[in-house]
Amino acid sequence: MLGLCVLCGAPPATVSAPPLSLALWSTPVSAGILSGSTGLESVPAPPMPRLEFLDKWNAENQRKYAENDSRFKSSKVLKELLEKSKQNKQKNEREIQDKYCLRGAEWGVGDCSTVGMTDQEKEDFITELRKRVGE
């Protein structure tokens, strides 16, 4: 560019360069010969040969797994664990309800609000809730 400016007679500071994007991308881009091709993923793979011994082995394993699953599902241990889990869930839900009831009673809001109670009733109610919660 400097050489062109000297030949033109113009000082180098007054000549501006064309934008780089215009110089590099002035022609449309061609996507190539595979443009519009669906690709290799759309072509189904050829079927794999079926091996009889693998089919038998797979069927035998599936039968064993189903047998073991049914035996586990009917086991006494699993039934005991499910029963304990159910009891723990009920106990934990009750503890959480009591904890939030105590908080609501102390703050005077919610279902366990002590609004409208005398001071003695409030103290008795909150004391009973604290015993339930374990504080």
Wavefront OBJ file of the C-alpha trace (Angstrom):
o trace
v 0.000 0.000 0.000
v 2.814 2.358 0.789
v 4.247 1.931 -2.717
v 0.855 2.771 -4.273
v 0.562 5.913 -2.258
v 3.995 7.090 -3.323
v 3.123 6.476 -6.987
v -0.215 8.308 -6.643
v 1.409 11.285 -5.074
v -0.882 11.176 -2.048
v 0.578 11.166 1.419
v 0.481 7.687 3.095
v -1.776 8.807 5.985
v -4.714 9.731 3.746
v -5.089 6.389 1.964
v -7.391 3.922 3.748
v -7.234 0.166 3.261
v -10.339 -1.741 2.164
v -11.993 -3.708 4.958
v -10.309 -7.049 5.540
v -13.634 -8.925 5.467
v -14.420 -7.522 2.025
v -11.046 -8.599 0.669
v -11.267 -12.137 2.090
v -14.946 -12.971 1.583
v -15.938 -11.085 -1.521
v -16.747 -14.319 -3.382
v -19.511 -16.730 -2.305
v -18.403 -19.797 -0.418
v -19.051 -23.173 -2.014
v -20.000 -25.968 0.370
v -18.443 -28.647 -1.787
v -19.609 -31.720 -3.586
v -21.142 -33.324 -0.471
v -23.411 -30.353 0.128
v -26.931 -31.617 0.675
v -25.778 -35.189 1.245
v -27.562 -36.940 4.102
v -24.305 -38.428 5.330
v -23.225 -41.860 6.394
v -25.438 -41.869 9.484
v -28.595 -42.200 7.392
v -27.412 -45.341 5.622
v -28.522 -48.467 7.501
v -25.757 -50.839 8.472
v -25.793 -54.302 6.987
v -27.348 -56.934 9.228
v -24.960 -58.733 11.533
v -24.775 -62.491 11.198
v -26.733 -64.316 13.897
v -24.661 -66.793 15.839
v -26.752 -69.557 17.327
v -24.573 -70.179 20.374
v -24.694 -66.455 21.273
v -28.481 -66.447 20.970
v -28.717 -69.477 23.285
v -26.251 -67.955 25.728
v -28.193 -64.659 25.773
v -31.514 -66.452 26.322
v -30.022 -68.504 29.167
v -28.621 -65.369 30.835
v -31.950 -63.558 30.496
v -33.725 -66.507 32.109
v -31.218 -66.531 35.000
v -31.574 -62.774 35.531
v -35.376 -62.999 35.557
v -35.213 -65.896 38.030
v -32.860 -64.002 40.344
v -34.984 -60.856 40.134
v -38.162 -62.688 41.064
v -36.402 -64.482 43.922
v -35.024 -61.149 45.228
v -38.373 -59.370 44.940
v -40.083 -62.086 46.982
v -37.327 -62.318 49.611
v -38.081 -61.746 53.281
v -35.171 -59.313 53.650
v -36.477 -57.010 50.948
v -39.971 -57.010 52.451
v -38.542 -56.122 55.873
v -36.452 -53.298 54.410
v -39.432 -51.893 52.514
v -41.538 -51.966 55.673
v -38.810 -50.198 57.688
v -38.460 -47.617 54.934
v -42.200 -46.948 54.988
v -42.185 -46.527 58.778
v -39.147 -44.227 58.643
v -40.811 -42.097 56.004
v -43.921 -41.653 58.140
v -41.822 -40.900 61.246
v -39.668 -38.360 59.396
v -42.711 -36.633 57.916
v -44.236 -36.317 61.394
v -40.976 -34.929 62.832
v -40.772 -32.315 60.081
v -44.409 -31.315 60.628
v -43.794 -30.963 64.363
v -40.658 -28.895 63.774
v -42.464 -26.452 61.496
v -45.479 -26.377 63.806
v -43.184 -25.378 66.693
v -41.600 -22.649 64.589
v -45.019 -21.356 63.544
v -46.217 -21.361 67.156
v -43.155 -19.407 68.304
v -43.572 -16.868 65.515
v -47.368 -16.740 65.777
v -48.024 -17.706 62.145
v -49.412 -20.658 60.217
v -51.621 -23.543 61.296
v -49.994 -23.739 64.728
v -50.307 -20.048 65.450
v -50.865 -19.125 69.074
v -52.845 -15.996 68.246
v -55.896 -15.786 70.500
v -54.387 -17.931 73.276
v -53.592 -16.691 76.730
v -49.954 -16.481 77.776
v -50.256 -19.663 79.854
v -51.904 -21.579 76.958
v -49.143 -20.399 74.609
v -46.417 -21.577 76.973
v -48.109 -24.949 77.518
v -48.648 -25.458 73.786
v -45.058 -24.550 72.876
v -43.708 -26.728 75.708
v -45.701 -29.706 74.421
v -44.421 -29.104 70.868
v -40.837 -28.922 72.157
v -41.281 -32.279 73.894
v -42.523 -33.788 70.618
v -39.630 -32.339 68.632
v -37.097 -33.287 71.271
v -35.703 -29.852 72.100
l 1 2 3 4 5 6 7 8 9 10 11 12 13 14 15 16 17 18 19 20 21 22 23 24 25 26 27 28 29 30 31 32 33 34 35 36 37 38 39 40 41 42 43 44 45 46 47 48 49 50 51 52 53 54 55 56 57 58 59 60 61 62 63 64 65 66 67 68 69 70 71 72 73 74 75 76 77 78 79 80 81 82 83 84 85 86 87 88 89 90 91 92 93 94 95 96 97 98 99 100 101 102 103 104 105 106 107 108 109 110 111 112 113 114 115 116 117 118 119 120 121 122 123 124 125 126 127 128 129 130 131 132 133 134 135
